[in-house]
Amino acid sequence: VNREKSAVFFSKNCLEETKDMVRQELHIETEALADKYLGLPTAVGRSNAESFEYMPARIKGIIGSWSGRAASSAGREVLLKSVAQAIPTYSMSCFLFSKVTCKKMRAAMMNIWWGGSADNRRIHWLRWDRLTHHKSQGGMGFRDLHLFNKALLGKQGWRLTIRPDSLCGRILKGRYFHDIDFMQSTRKKHASQTWRAILAGKEVLQKGMIKRIGDGSSTNIWSDRWIPKHFDARPLTPRDGHVVSLVSDLVAASGQWNEQLIRETFIPVDAAAILRIPLRSNEDDWWAWEPEKHGEYSVKTAYRKLADAQQQGMPSAPGG
């Protein structure tokens, strides 16, 4: 680290004595707070709409140069997907954009798609949310920016789950969820925008993460997702009256499933699904991403899960 070219900045609530101590320890004398660092705002308030106001303007500036060009529909599609939708990806992987910001970016892209310019609107013959459907479903495959934002943020939560001992994981755990695991964490008062963003990504993790069973000692039968390809990956059997709570309670001393206990405890469809799960009694349970065969989180499948969930609750009217 070149300390002569480095700078340190502090919160406005930091005492001068503390600032002096930190500067002396780091051997960095310059104190500065730039508006941006690595393309991201260094200070974001409670509402980040103003902090990311530059993003819709940047998209408008880039796609505005396309106005007046006689591009075909296929050409406009390629430009929107490969350029306009890619611009906010890095920022969206770190912060949760407000719906207002997403709407402004979407409006500029819609205007270009329907043959206008970034600022001039023509008739929009179909709602944008219908255009975000896959082409096989009658859409164009454009991204819903708000859902894509959540899918990107889900990767941050995934890293906290599978790498809890990382430096970032230890800092966030000590600050926000020191006595529980990440999937049980909640938003606290005065939480930073970074933490709020990570929690927003937890929505998709709850839909796609699943416990792979080792010895079953850390998996709750009733609350965790652990039964693959089985409804919501949880038992359909009501919990009332059952004394078993952990998956390890269903494992016999031999390291195999206690088939008699399982069939007595669960309805047949649950019992059959549980008995198909292979046991690795010499390993700990671990989290996996169910939509992928390799078990690693992917933004593509996370976005698809969010989009499918949204489309299931969407009205079928074609206009708007």
C-alpha positions in Angstrom: 0.0 0.0 0.0 1.4 3.4 -1.0 0.5 5.5 2.1 1.4 8.7 0.3 -1.3 8.2 -2.2 -3.8 6.8 0.4 -6.4 8.6 2.3 -8.7 7.8 5.2 -12.1 9.1 6.1 -14.2 9.0 9.2 -17.7 9.3 10.3 -18.9 12.7 11.3 -19.5 11.3 14.8 -15.8 10.2 15.2 -13.8 12.0 17.9 -10.7 13.9 17.0 -8.7 11.8 19.4 -9.8 8.7 17.7 -9.0 10.1 14.3 -5.5 11.0 15.4 -4.9 7.5 16.8 -6.1 5.8 13.6 -4.0 8.0 11.4 -0.9 7.4 13.5 -1.5 3.6 13.5 -2.0 3.5 9.8 0.7 6.0 8.9 -1.8 7.8 6.7 -2.1 11.5 7.3 -4.4 12.5 4.5 -8.1 12.7 5.4 -10.5 12.9 2.5 -14.0 11.8 1.5 -14.5 11.4 -2.2 -17.9 11.3 -3.7 -17.2 8.0 -5.3 -14.8 5.1 -4.8 -14.5 2.4 -7.5 -17.6 3.9 -9.2 -19.8 3.6 -6.1 -20.9 6.5 -3.7 -18.9 6.5 -0.5 -21.7 8.0 1.6 -25.3 6.8 1.2 -28.1 8.2 3.4 -31.2 6.6 4.6 -32.7 7.0 1.1 -30.4 6.0 -1.7 -32.6 7.4 -4.5 -30.5 10.6 -4.7 -27.2 8.8 -4.4 -27.9 6.7 -7.5 -29.6 9.5 -9.5 -26.6 9.5 -11.8 -27.4 5.9 -13.0 -30.6 6.7 -15.0 -28.8 9.8 -16.3 -25.9 7.7 -17.4 -28.1 5.2 -19.2 -30.0 8.0 -20.9 -26.7 9.5 -22.0 -25.5 6.3 -23.6 -28.7 5.2 -25.2 -29.5 8.7 -26.2 -26.8 8.5 -28.9 -28.9 5.8 -30.6 -31.8 8.1 -31.1 -32.5 8.9 -34.7 -30.7 5.8 -36.0 -32.9 3.5 -38.0 -32.1 0.4 -36.0 -34.3 -2.7 -36.4 -36.2 -4.3 -33.5 -33.5 -6.9 -33.3 -30.8 -4.2 -33.2 -32.5 -2.3 -30.4 -33.0 -5.6 -28.5 -29.3 -6.4 -28.6 -28.3 -2.9 -27.6 -30.7 -2.8 -24.7 -29.6 -6.2 -23.4 -25.9 -6.0 -23.9 -25.3 -2.3 -23.1 -28.2 -0.6 -21.2 -29.0 -3.5 -18.9 -25.3 -4.1 -18.1 -24.5 -0.6 -17.0 -26.0 -0.8 -13.4 -24.9 -4.4 -12.8 -21.8 -3.6 -10.6 -23.7 -1.1 -8.5 -26.7 -3.4 -8.1 -24.5 -6.1 -6.7 -23.6 -3.9 -3.8 -26.7 -1.7 -3.1 -30.5 -2.1 -3.3 -31.7 0.5 -5.8 -35.0 2.2 -5.0 -38.0 1.4 -7.1 -38.0 5.0 -8.3 -34.5 4.6 -9.7 -35.3 1.3 -11.4 -38.4 2.9 -12.9 -36.4 5.8 -14.4 -33.9 3.4 -16.0 -36.8 1.2 -17.2 -38.6 4.2 -18.7 -35.5 5.2 -20.8 -35.2 1.7 -22.1 -38.9 1.4 -22.9 -38.8 4.6 -24.9 -35.9 3.3 -27.0 -37.6 -0.1 -27.5 -40.8 1.4 -28.8 -39.0 3.5 -31.4 -38.6 6.8 -29.5 -35.6 8.3 -27.8 -34.5 8.2 -24.2 -36.6 11.2 -23.3 -39.4 11.1 -25.9 -42.2 8.6 -25.4 -44.1 6.8 -28.1 -47.0 4.5 -27.6 -46.1 1.5 -25.5 -48.1 -1.4 -26.9 -47.3 -3.8 -24.1 -46.4 -3.5 -20.4 -42.7 -3.8 -19.6 -43.4 -6.6 -17.1 -44.8 -8.6 -20.0 -41.7 -7.9 -22.1 -39.6 -9.3 -19.3 -41.1 -12.8 -19.8 -39.0 -15.3 -21.7 -39.5 -15.4 -25.5 -41.1 -18.8 -25.2 -43.8 -17.2 -23.0 -44.5 -14.3 -25.3 -42.1 -11.8 -24.0 -38.7 -10.4 -25.1 -36.5 -11.6 -22.3 -35.7 -8.2 -20.9 -34.7 -8.0 -17.3 -36.9 -6.8 -14.5 -34.3 -4.5 -12.9 -35.7 -4.7 -9.4 -35.7 -8.5 -9.4 -32.2 -8.6 -11.0 -31.0 -6.3 -8.3 -32.2 -8.8 -5.6 -30.7 -11.7 -7.5 -27.3 -10.0 -7.5 -27.6 -9.1 -3.8 -28.5 -12.7 -3.0 -24.9 -13.7 -3.9 -23.6 -11.5 -1.0 -25.8 -13.3 1.4 -24.8 -16.7 -0.1 -21.1 -15.8 0.6 -21.9 -14.9 4.2 -23.6 -18.3 4.6 -20.9 -20.5 3.1 -17.9 -18.4 4.2 -18.9 -17.2 7.7 -15.2 -17.0 8.7 -14.3 -14.5 6.0 -13.2 -11.0 7.2 -16.4 -9.4 5.8 -18.5 -12.2 7.4 -17.0 -11.8 10.8 -17.5 -8.0 10.8 -21.1 -8.2 9.7 -21.8 -11.0 12.1 -20.4 -9.0 15.0 -22.4 -6.0 14.1 -25.8 -7.4 13.1 -26.3 -11.1 13.9 -23.7 -12.1 16.5 -25.8 -14.7 18.3 -27.7 -16.3 15.3 -26.8 -17.4 11.7 -27.4 -15.2 8.7 -30.6 -16.8 7.5 -32.2 -16.0 10.9 -31.0 -12.4 10.9 -33.3 -9.4 10.7 -33.0 -5.7 9.9 -32.0 -3.6 12.9 -32.6 0.1 13.6 -30.1 2.4 12.0 -28.7 -0.5 9.8 -26.4 0.6 7.0 -27.5 0.6 3.4 -25.1 -2.3 2.8 -26.8 -4.5 5.4 -30.2 -3.5 4.1 -29.2 -4.5 0.6 -27.8 -7.9 1.8 -31.1 -8.6 3.6 -33.0 -7.8 0.5 -31.1 -10.5 -1.3 -32.1 -13.0 1.4 -35.6 -13.3 -0.1 -34.2 -15.3 -3.0 -32.0 -17.4 -0.8 -35.0 -18.5 1.2 -36.5 -19.8 -2.1 -33.6 -21.7 -3.4 -31.2 -22.7 -0.6 -31.4 -26.2 0.7 -29.6 -28.2 3.4 -27.6 -31.2 2.2 -27.7 -33.8 4.9 -24.5 -35.1 6.4 -25.1 -36.3 10.0 -28.3 -34.2 10.3 -27.2 -32.6 13.6 -27.7 -29.0 12.4 -30.8 -29.3 10.3 -34.3 -28.6 11.7 -36.9 -31.0 10.4 -39.7 -28.5 10.3 -38.2 -25.1 9.5 -35.2 -25.8 7.2 -35.5 -26.7 3.6 -33.8 -30.1 3.3 -36.0 -32.5 1.2 -34.9 -32.2 -2.4 -37.6 -32.0 -5.2 -40.4 -32.1 -2.6 -42.9 -29.3 -2.7 -41.2 -26.5 -0.6 -38.4 -28.9 0.5 -40.1 -29.2 3.9 -42.4 -32.0 5.2 -46.1 -31.7 4.6 -46.7 -33.5 7.8 -48.0 -31.3 10.6 -45.5 -30.8 13.4 -48.1 -31.0 16.2 -47.4 -33.8 18.7 -44.0 -35.0 17.2 -41.0 -35.0 19.5 -38.4 -35.2 16.8 -36.9 -31.8 15.9 -33.5 -32.4 14.2 -32.8 -34.6 11.2 -30.3 -36.5 13.3 -33.2 -37.8 15.4 -34.3 -39.8 12.4 -31.0 -41.5 11.9 -30.4 -44.9 13.6 -27.2 -45.8 15.5 -26.0 -47.6 12.3 -25.8 -44.4 10.4 -28.8 -45.2 8.2 -32.3 -43.9 8.2 -34.6 -45.2 11.0 -37.2 -46.3 8.5 -39.7 -47.4 11.1 -39.6 -44.1 13.0 -39.9 -42.1 9.7 -42.9 -44.0 8.5 -44.6 -43.6 11.9 -43.9 -39.9 12.0 -44.5 -38.7 8.5 -47.3 -39.1 5.9 -46.3 -41.5 3.1 -45.3 -38.9 0.5 -42.9 -37.3 3.1 -41.5 -40.6 4.2 -40.8 -41.8 0.7 -39.0 -38.5 -0.1 -36.9 -38.6 3.1 -35.8 -42.2 2.6 -34.5 -41.4 -0.9 -32.0 -38.9 0.6 -28.4 -40.3 0.9 -26.8 -40.0 4.3 -23.2 -39.0 4.9 -23.0 -39.6 8.6 -19.3 -38.7 8.8 -19.8 -35.2 7.4 -21.6 -32.0 8.7 -24.7 -30.7 7.0 -24.1 -27.9 4.5 -26.0 -25.4 2.5 -26.4 -25.8 -1.3 -28.2 -24.0 -4.1 -31.0 -26.3 -5.2 -31.6 -25.0 -8.8 -28.0 -25.9 -9.8 -26.6 -29.4 -10.0 -23.2 -28.2 -8.7 -24.9 -26.6 -5.7 -23.3 -23.2 -6.1 -25.4 -20.0 -6.2 -25.9 -18.4 -9.6 -27.6 -15.1 -10.4 -29.2 -16.6 -13.5 -31.2 -19.2 -11.6 -31.9 -16.8 -8.7 -33.4 -14.3 -11.1 -35.5 -17.0 -12.8 -36.9 -18.0 -9.4 -37.9 -14.5 -8.5 -39.4 -13.9 -12.0 -41.4 -17.1 -11.9 -42.8 -16.2 -8.5 -43.8 -12.8 -9.7 -45.4 -14.1 -12.9 -47.5 -16.6 -11.0 -49.2 -13.7 -9.2 -49.4 -11.5 -12.2 -52.8 -10.7 -13.9 -53.2 -12.0 -17.4 -54.5 -8.7 -19.0 -52.2 -7.9 -22.0 -52.5 -4.1 -22.0 -50.8 -1.4 -19.9 
